[in-house]
């Protein structure tokens, strides 16, 4: 069988990074096995449909660089790939199950079902529509055939429920956990189809996977309880089931439960690939892209949340991930999200990028601030400060003084470094710098060091005061490289301004 996998999100909101990881594992598995990776949009539940969610999903994968071989927006031989456009396909399959004795029509009203639940609660039990209760309900198993026909022809509301055989062990082979056995008596007769013409997930998913020739179903372990249900669906239709690989959950940083949007809000990190504007609540949630993450860093980080290559390697390109990936190295246990590790990956990927690669990101930051300068200058700044960046957005905080002279000076640094007579000492340094024509960084360094030693000055006090005048604080990269990039004329202007502002305020 050809390897064919799918990522099948519902357009009910933004794409969680757990979903991104699921898609990534499907992608890696497909590419490793020369297979096909397709995108299917599962929008059968129209009550939960959110405007813009599908476009968000497509844009997220475009940013991440994960490309689909078939699917929504791409096409292919197994389309359409949006379930709402496949609506006419599902009813015949549901009716086939009824004819073959694997399903039945149920006419119970919401009020009748609610009454049954309350009866069970009164007896401290939980009501379940199953082999033990179905014969006491209003359905085609308990009604005369002519009554069933009458109700269907008159347009009565109904659902089609799956009919589990009583007390049968259902075997599911799980590629990650091995053999799983569940008795049918524990399972409820899930709704497959509703009289409004829409199938439920439990029918549409099976039919679509079969018709799209899906060979492996790789999805989150939250779907594990439904695996026996789906295996029985395949048996009922007489189809070969795909292989199942339920992925471990992404957990909160403390490992206590599934990672949620609230955890991101509380701890200050994104749980969505892109920023999301909720059209219903008006709320905006942060995204990895807008938070300054590089897409390949996000891919690398997510790949190692629940899988490892079997060695100590952490930094891997997408091609390397494809080469190393295998399902048998996926963990059974949940994987804890770590913000520190996410930062580390992003920092390392920024370091790997050339100034040419980073330039578009930082040129946009400058343009948004109304700053226009030479590309070569910006790239020189990038090479100098990129080792200080965890996120792309850190660029302005770390490099703003290369483009705009400081207007304020760190009071703690001033208190420690700016002493009486500092202004005159800095003017003497200015004179040395202006005397070196053409300017040479090493010659300037040696001349200033000699001046400090010859005049028995405090090197730390003088050089850090000069740094404060140029940067606004006593931090930053190597001082004479800053001087070289700014240019001596700009250095002199900044020193004079700092002397005026600082000494006027003392």
C-alpha positions as CSV (number, residue, x, y, z in Angstrom):
1,X,0.0,0.0,0.0
2,X,1.2,3.5,-0.8
3,X,1.8,5.7,2.2
4,X,-0.9,8.3,2.4
5,X,-1.5,10.5,5.5
6,X,-3.8,13.4,6.2
7,X,-4.0,16.4,8.5
8,X,-7.7,17.0,9.0
9,X,-8.4,20.1,11.2
10,X,-11.8,21.6,12.0
11,X,-12.2,25.3,11.2
12,X,-13.4,26.1,14.7
13,X,-10.7,28.5,15.7
14,X,-6.9,29.0,15.6
15,X,-4.6,26.1,15.1
16,X,-3.0,24.9,18.4
17,X,0.7,24.0,18.3
18,X,-0.3,20.5,19.3
19,X,-2.2,20.4,16.0
20,X,0.9,21.8,14.2
21,X,3.0,19.0,15.7
22,X,0.4,16.4,14.5
23,X,0.7,17.8,11.0
24,X,4.5,17.8,11.3
25,X,4.7,14.2,12.2
26,X,2.3,13.3,9.4
27,X,4.5,15.3,7.0
28,X,7.8,13.7,8.2
29,X,6.3,10.2,8.0
30,X,5.0,10.8,4.5
31,X,8.2,12.3,3.2
32,X,10.3,9.6,4.8
33,X,8.3,6.9,3.0
34,X,7.9,8.7,-0.3
35,X,4.2,9.1,0.4
36,X,1.5,11.7,0.1
37,X,0.5,14.3,2.7
38,X,-2.9,15.9,2.3
39,X,-5.0,18.6,3.9
40,X,-8.7,17.9,4.6
41,X,-11.0,20.4,6.3
42,X,-13.5,18.7,8.5
43,X,-16.3,21.2,8.8
44,X,-19.4,19.0,9.3
45,X,-20.2,20.7,12.6
46,X,-21.5,24.0,11.2
47,X,-22.5,25.2,14.7
48,X,-18.9,25.5,15.6
49,X,-17.6,27.0,12.4
50,X,-15.6,30.2,12.8
51,X,-15.1,32.6,10.0
52,X,-11.5,32.9,8.9
53,X,-10.3,29.8,10.7
54,X,-9.7,27.8,7.4
55,X,-7.7,30.6,5.9
56,X,-5.7,30.9,9.1
57,X,-4.8,27.2,8.9
58,X,-3.6,27.5,5.3
59,X,-1.5,30.6,6.1
60,X,0.0,28.9,9.2
61,X,1.4,26.0,7.1
62,X,2.6,28.4,4.4
63,X,4.6,30.3,7.1
64,X,5.9,27.0,8.6
65,X,7.0,25.7,5.2
66,X,5.0,22.5,5.4
67,X,3.6,21.9,2.0
68,X,0.7,19.6,1.2
69,X,0.6,17.3,-1.9
70,X,-3.2,17.2,-2.1
71,X,-6.0,19.0,-0.4
72,X,-7.9,22.2,0.1
73,X,-6.5,24.9,-2.1
74,X,-4.3,22.4,-4.0
75,X,-6.7,19.8,-5.5
76,X,-6.0,16.2,-6.3
77,X,-7.7,13.0,-7.5
78,X,-9.6,12.4,-4.2
79,X,-11.4,15.7,-3.8
80,X,-13.3,17.6,-2.8
81,X,-11.2,17.9,0.4
82,X,-13.7,20.0,2.4
83,X,-16.3,17.8,4.1
84,X,-19.1,20.3,3.7
85,X,-18.6,19.8,-0.1
86,X,-18.8,16.0,0.3
87,X,-22.2,16.1,2.0
88,X,-24.0,14.0,-0.5
89,X,-21.5,11.1,-0.1
90,X,-22.3,10.2,3.5
91,X,-26.0,9.3,3.6
92,X,-25.8,6.2,1.4
93,X,-23.0,4.9,3.6
94,X,-25.1,5.5,6.7
95,X,-28.1,3.8,5.2
96,X,-25.9,0.9,4.0
97,X,-25.0,0.2,7.7
98,X,-28.7,0.2,8.6
99,X,-29.5,-2.3,5.9
100,X,-26.6,-4.5,6.9
101,X,-27.7,-4.5,10.6
102,X,-24.7,-2.3,11.8
103,X,-26.8,0.7,12.5
104,X,-30.4,1.9,13.2
105,X,-32.7,4.9,13.1
106,X,-33.2,6.6,16.5
107,X,-36.2,9.0,16.9
108,X,-35.7,9.9,20.6
109,X,-36.3,13.5,21.3
110,X,-34.0,15.7,23.3
111,X,-36.5,15.7,26.1
112,X,-36.8,11.9,26.2
113,X,-33.0,11.6,26.3
114,X,-32.8,14.1,29.0
115,X,-35.4,12.3,31.0
116,X,-33.4,9.1,30.7
117,X,-30.3,10.8,32.0
118,X,-32.1,12.2,35.0
119,X,-33.5,8.7,35.8
120,X,-30.0,7.4,35.8
121,X,-28.6,10.2,37.9
122,X,-31.3,9.5,40.5
123,X,-29.9,6.0,40.7
124,X,-26.4,7.4,40.8
125,X,-25.7,6.0,37.4
126,X,-24.7,7.4,34.0
127,X,-27.0,6.9,31.1
128,X,-25.5,5.6,27.9
129,X,-27.3,4.7,24.7
130,X,-25.9,1.2,24.2
131,X,-26.6,-2.5,24.0
132,X,-28.1,-2.4,27.5
133,X,-30.5,0.5,26.9
134,X,-31.3,0.6,23.1
135,X,-34.2,-1.7,23.3
136,X,-36.0,0.6,25.8
137,X,-35.6,3.6,23.4
138,X,-37.6,4.9,20.4
139,X,-35.7,3.5,17.5
140,X,-36.0,1.2,14.5
141,X,-35.1,-1.8,16.6
142,X,-38.2,-1.3,18.9
143,X,-40.7,0.3,16.5
144,X,-42.7,-1.7,13.9
145,X,-41.3,-1.4,10.4
146,X,-44.3,0.5,9.1
147,X,-44.0,3.1,11.9
148,X,-40.3,3.6,11.0
149,X,-41.2,4.1,7.4
150,X,-44.0,6.5,8.3
151,X,-41.7,8.6,10.5
152,X,-39.0,8.8,7.9
153,X,-41.5,9.8,5.1
154,X,-43.2,12.4,7.3
155,X,-39.8,14.1,8.0
156,X,-39.5,13.3,11.7
157,X,-36.2,14.2,13.2
158,X,-33.9,11.2,13.5
159,X,-30.3,10.2,13.9
160,X,-28.6,7.0,12.7
161,X,-26.7,5.3,15.5
162,X,-24.0,2.6,15.2
163,X,-25.0,-0.7,16.6
164,X,-22.3,-2.4,18.6
165,X,-22.4,-6.2,19.0
166,X,-22.9,-7.1,22.6
167,X,-19.9,-8.1,24.7
168,X,-17.3,-8.4,22.0
169,X,-13.6,-7.7,22.5
170,X,-12.4,-5.1,20.0
171,X,-8.7,-5.3,19.1
172,X,-6.9,-2.1,18.0
173,X,-3.3,-2.3,16.9
174,X,-1.6,0.9,18.0
175,X,1.8,1.6,16.4
176,X,2.9,3.5,19.5
177,X,1.3,1.5,22.4
178,X,0.9,-1.9,20.8
179,X,-2.3,-4.0,21.1
180,X,-5.3,-2.3,22.8
181,X,-8.4,-4.3,23.6
182,X,-11.8,-2.8,24.6
183,X,-15.0,-4.6,25.2
184,X,-18.0,-3.4,23.2
185,X,-20.2,-3.3,26.3
186,X,-18.3,-0.3,27.5
187,X,-19.1,1.7,24.3
188,X,-22.1,3.8,23.5
189,X,-23.9,3.7,20.1
190,X,-22.4,6.9,18.6
191,X,-24.5,9.0,16.2
192,X,-23.3,8.7,12.7
193,X,-25.8,10.8,10.7
194,X,-28.4,13.4,11.5
195,X,-31.6,14.1,9.6
196,X,-30.4,17.6,8.8
197,X,-28.2,15.9,6.2
198,X,-24.9,16.3,8.0
199,X,-22.8,13.3,9.1
200,X,-20.9,13.3,12.4
201,X,-17.2,13.0,12.6
202,X,-17.5,9.3,13.4
203,X,-19.0,8.6,9.9
204,X,-17.4,11.2,7.7
205,X,-13.9,10.6,9.0
206,X,-14.1,6.9,8.2
207,X,-15.7,7.3,4.8
208,X,-13.2,10.0,3.8
209,X,-10.2,8.1,5.0
210,X,-11.3,5.1,3.0
211,X,-12.1,7.0,-0.2
212,X,-8.9,9.0,0.1
213,X,-6.9,5.8,0.6
214,X,-5.4,6.9,3.9
215,X,-2.8,4.3,5.0
216,X,-1.9,5.7,8.4
217,X,-3.9,7.8,10.8
218,X,-1.5,9.8,12.9
219,X,-3.4,12.1,15.3
220,X,-3.5,13.2,19.0
221,X,-4.1,10.6,21.7
222,X,-7.3,12.4,22.7
223,X,-8.8,10.3,19.8
224,X,-7.6,7.1,21.3
225,X,-10.9,6.3,23.0
226,X,-12.6,6.4,19.6
227,X,-10.2,4.0,17.9
228,X,-12.3,0.9,18.7
229,X,-15.3,2.7,17.4
230,X,-13.5,3.4,14.1
231,X,-12.1,-0.1,13.8
232,X,-15.6,-1.5,14.1
233,X,-16.8,1.0,11.4
234,X,-14.2,-0.5,9.0
235,X,-15.3,-4.0,9.9
236,X,-18.9,-3.1,9.3
237,X,-18.2,-1.7,5.8
238,X,-15.9,-4.6,5.0
239,X,-12.9,-2.3,4.5
240,X,-9.3,-2.7,5.6
241,X,-8.6,-0.2,8.4
242,X,-5.6,2.1,8.2
243,X,-2.8,1.8,10.9
244,X,-3.3,4.0,13.9
245,X,-0.6,6.1,15.7
246,X,-2.1,8.2,18.6
247,X,0.4,10.9,19.5
248,X,1.2,11.8,23.1
249,X,-0.3,15.0,24.4
250,X,1.6,18.3,24.6
251,X,1.6,19.1,28.3
252,X,1.7,22.3,30.4
253,X,5.3,23.3,31.5
254,X,4.7,21.7,34.9
255,X,3.5,18.5,33.2
256,X,0.1,18.9,34.9
257,X,-2.5,18.5,32.1
258,X,-2.8,19.4,28.4
259,X,-1.2,22.6,27.2
260,X,-4.0,25.3,26.7
261,X,-4.3,28.8,25.5
262,X,-4.8,29.9,29.1
263,X,-1.4,28.5,30.0
264,X,0.1,30.6,27.3
265,X,-1.7,33.7,28.5
266,X,-0.7,33.0,32.1
267,X,3.0,32.3,31.4
268,X,3.6,34.6,28.5
269,X,4.1,32.4,25.5
270,X,2.1,31.7,22.3
271,X,0.2,28.5,21.8
272,X,-0.8,29.3,18.2
273,X,1.5,29.5,15.1
274,X,0.1,32.9,14.1
275,X,-1.6,35.7,15.9
276,X,-5.4,35.1,16.0
277,X,-8.1,37.7,16.1
278,X,-11.3,36.0,17.4
279,X,-14.2,37.3,15.3
280,X,-16.7,36.5,18.1
281,X,-15.1,37.8,21.2
282,X,-12.8,40.4,19.6
283,X,-9.9,38.9,21.6
284,X,-6.4,38.7,20.1
285,X,-4.1,35.8,20.9
286,X,-0.3,35.9,20.3
287,X,1.3,33.8,17.7
288,X,4.9,32.4,17.2
289,X,5.3,34.4,14.0
290,X,4.4,37.8,15.5
291,X,6.4,36.9,18.7
292,X,9.6,36.8,16.7
293,X,10.1,33.1,16.2
294,X,11.6,31.7,13.0
295,X,9.5,29.0,11.4
296,X,12.3,26.4,11.2
297,X,13.0,26.9,14.9
298,X,9.4,26.2,15.7
299,X,9.5,23.1,13.5
300,X,12.7,21.8,15.2
301,X,11.3,22.5,18.7
302,X,8.0,20.8,18.0
303,X,9.6,17.8,16.4
304,X,11.4,17.0,19.7
305,X,8.2,17.3,21.8
306,X,7.3,13.6,21.9
307,X,9.9,12.2,19.5
308,X,13.7,11.9,19.5
309,X,16.1,10.7,16.8
310,X,17.8,8.2,19.1
311,X,20.9,10.3,19.6
312,X,21.9,13.6,21.3
313,X,21.3,15.7,18.2
314,X,19.0,18.7,18.8
315,X,19.5,21.1,15.9
316,X,18.0,19.5,12.8
317,X,16.9,20.9,9.4
318,X,13.6,19.7,7.9
319,X,15.5,17.4,5.6
320,X,17.4,15.9,8.6
321,X,14.1,15.4,10.5
322,X,12.7,13.6,7.5
323,X,15.7,11.3,7.3
324,X,15.7,10.5,11.0
325,X,12.0,10.3,11.7
326,X,10.3,7.0,12.6
327,X,7.1,6.3,14.5
328,X,8.7,3.7,16.8
329,X,10.7,6.6,18.3
330,X,7.6,8.5,19.4
331,X,7.2,8.6,23.1
332,X,4.2,7.0,24.8
333,X,4.3,9.7,27.6
334,X,3.1,13.3,27.2
335,X,5.8,15.9,26.4
336,X,6.1,19.0,28.6
337,X,6.4,22.3,26.8
338,X,9.4,24.4,27.8
339,X,9.5,28.2,27.1
340,X,13.2,28.2,27.9
341,X,13.8,25.5,25.3
342,X,11.7,27.3,22.7
343,X,13.8,30.5,23.3
344,X,17.0,28.4,23.0
345,X,16.0,27.0,19.7
346,X,15.0,30.3,18.3
347,X,18.3,31.9,19.5
348,X,20.3,29.2,17.9
349,X,18.5,29.5,14.6
350,X,18.9,33.3,14.6
351,X,22.7,32.7,15.1
352,X,22.7,30.4,12.1
353,X,21.1,32.9,9.8
354,X,23.2,35.2,7.7
355,X,22.7,39.0,7.7
356,X,21.2,38.6,4.2
357,X,18.5,36.2,5.6
358,X,17.7,38.3,8.6
359,X,17.7,41.6,6.8
360,X,14.1,41.5,5.6
361,X,12.8,41.0,9.1
362,X,14.8,43.9,10.6
363,X,14.4,46.2,7.6
364,X,10.6,46.0,8.2
365,X,11.0,46.8,11.9
366,X,13.0,49.9,10.9
367,X,10.6,50.9,8.2
368,X,7.7,50.6,10.7
369,X,9.6,53.2,12.9
370,X,10.1,55.5,9.9
371,X,13.8,54.8,9.7
372,X,15.5,54.5,6.3
373,X,19.2,53.8,6.0
374,X,21.7,51.8,3.8
375,X,21.2,48.1,3.6
376,X,24.9,47.5,4.1
377,X,24.8,49.4,7.4
378,X,21.8,47.4,8.6
379,X,23.5,44.1,7.8
380,X,26.7,45.2,9.7
381,X,24.5,45.9,12.7
382,X,22.8,42.5,12.3
383,X,26.2,40.7,12.3
384,X,27.2,42.6,15.5
385,X,24.1,42.1,17.6
386,X,22.4,38.8,16.5
387,X,24.1,36.8,19.2
388,X,22.1,38.9,21.7
389,X,18.7,38.1,20.2
390,X,16.3,35.4,21.4
391,X,13.5,36.7,19.2
392,X,13.4,38.8,16.0
393,X,11.5,41.5,17.9
394,X,14.5,41.9,20.2
395,X,16.3,43.7,17.4
396,X,15.1,47.2,18.3
397,X,15.8,46.8,22.0
398,X,19.3,45.6,21.3
399,X,20.2,47.8,18.3
400,X,18.1,51.0,18.4
401,X,21.1,53.2,19.3
402,X,22.7,52.4,16.0
403,X,19.8,54.2,14.3
404,X,18.6,56.8,16.9
405,X,20.8,58.6,19.4
406,X,19.8,58.0,23.0
407,X,17.8,60.7,24.7
408,X,17.9,59.1,28.1
409,X,20.7,57.6,30.1
410,X,20.5,54.7,32.6
411,X,20.5,56.3,36.0
412,X,22.1,53.3,37.7
413,X,24.9,53.2,35.2
414,X,25.5,57.0,35.6
415,X,25.6,56.8,39.3
416,X,28.3,54.1,39.1
417,X,30.4,55.5,36.2
418,X,29.8,59.2,35.6
419,X,32.0,61.1,38.0
420,X,33.2,64.7,38.3
421,X,35.4,65.6,35.3
422,X,34.0,62.8,33.1
423,X,32.9,65.2,30.5
424,X,36.4,66.6,29.9
425,X,37.9,63.1,29.9
426,X,35.4,62.1,27.1
427,X,36.3,65.3,25.1
428,X,39.9,64.2,25.2
429,X,38.9,60.8,23.8
430,X,37.0,62.6,21.1
431,X,40.1,64.5,20.1
432,X,42.0,61.3,19.8
433,X,39.4,59.7,17.6
434,X,39.1,62.7,15.3
435,X,42.8,62.8,14.9
436,X,43.0,59.3,13.3
437,X,42.5,59.9,9.6
438,X,41.3,57.7,7.9
439,X,39.7,56.1,10.9
440,X,41.0,52.7,11.9
441,X,39.4,50.7,14.7
442,X,42.5,49.0,16.0
443,X,44.6,52.2,15.8
444,X,41.8,54.1,17.7
445,X,41.7,51.3,20.3
446,X,45.4,51.4,20.9
447,X,45.6,55.2,21.0
448,X,42.8,55.5,23.5
449,X,44.3,52.7,25.7
450,X,47.6,54.5,25.7
451,X,46.0,57.8,26.6
452,X,44.2,56.2,29.6
453,X,47.4,54.5,30.8
454,X,49.6,57.5,30.3
455,X,47.3,59.7,32.3
456,X,46.6,57.0,35.0
457,X,42.9,57.2,34.4
458,X,40.3,54.6,35.6
459,X,39.8,52.5,32.4
460,X,36.4,51.1,33.4
461,X,35.1,54.5,34.4
462,X,36.2,56.3,31.2
463,X,35.2,53.6,28.7
464,X,31.9,52.8,30.3
465,X,31.1,56.5,30.5
466,X,31.8,56.7,26.8
467,X,29.6,53.7,26.2
468,X,26.7,55.4,28.2
469,X,27.1,58.5,26.0
470,X,26.8,56.4,22.8
471,X,24.3,53.7,23.8
472,X,22.4,55.2,26.8
473,X,23.5,52.4,29.1
474,X,26.6,50.5,30.0
475,X,25.7,47.5,27.9
476,X,26.2,46.4,24.3
477,X,28.8,44.8,22.0
478,X,32.5,45.8,21.8
479,X,32.9,49.5,22.2
480,X,35.3,50.3,19.4
481,X,33.1,48.4,16.9
482,X,30.2,50.6,18.0
483,X,32.4,53.6,17.3
484,X,33.4,52.3,13.9
485,X,29.8,51.7,12.9
486,X,28.5,55.0,14.2
487,X,31.3,57.0,12.7
488,X,33.5,59.5,14.5
489,X,31.3,62.6,13.7
490,X,28.3,60.9,15.2
491,X,30.3,59.8,18.3
492,X,31.4,63.4,18.9
493,X,27.8,64.6,18.6
494,X,26.5,62.0,21.0
495,X,29.3,62.7,23.6
496,X,28.6,66.5,23.5
497,X,24.9,65.9,23.9
498,X,25.4,63.4,26.8
499,X,27.7,65.9,28.6
500,X,25.1,68.6,28.3
501,X,22.2,66.5,29.4
502,X,23.9,64.6,32.2
503,X,25.9,67.4,33.7
504,X,22.9,69.8,33.5
505,X,20.9,67.2,35.6
506,X,23.6,66.7,38.2
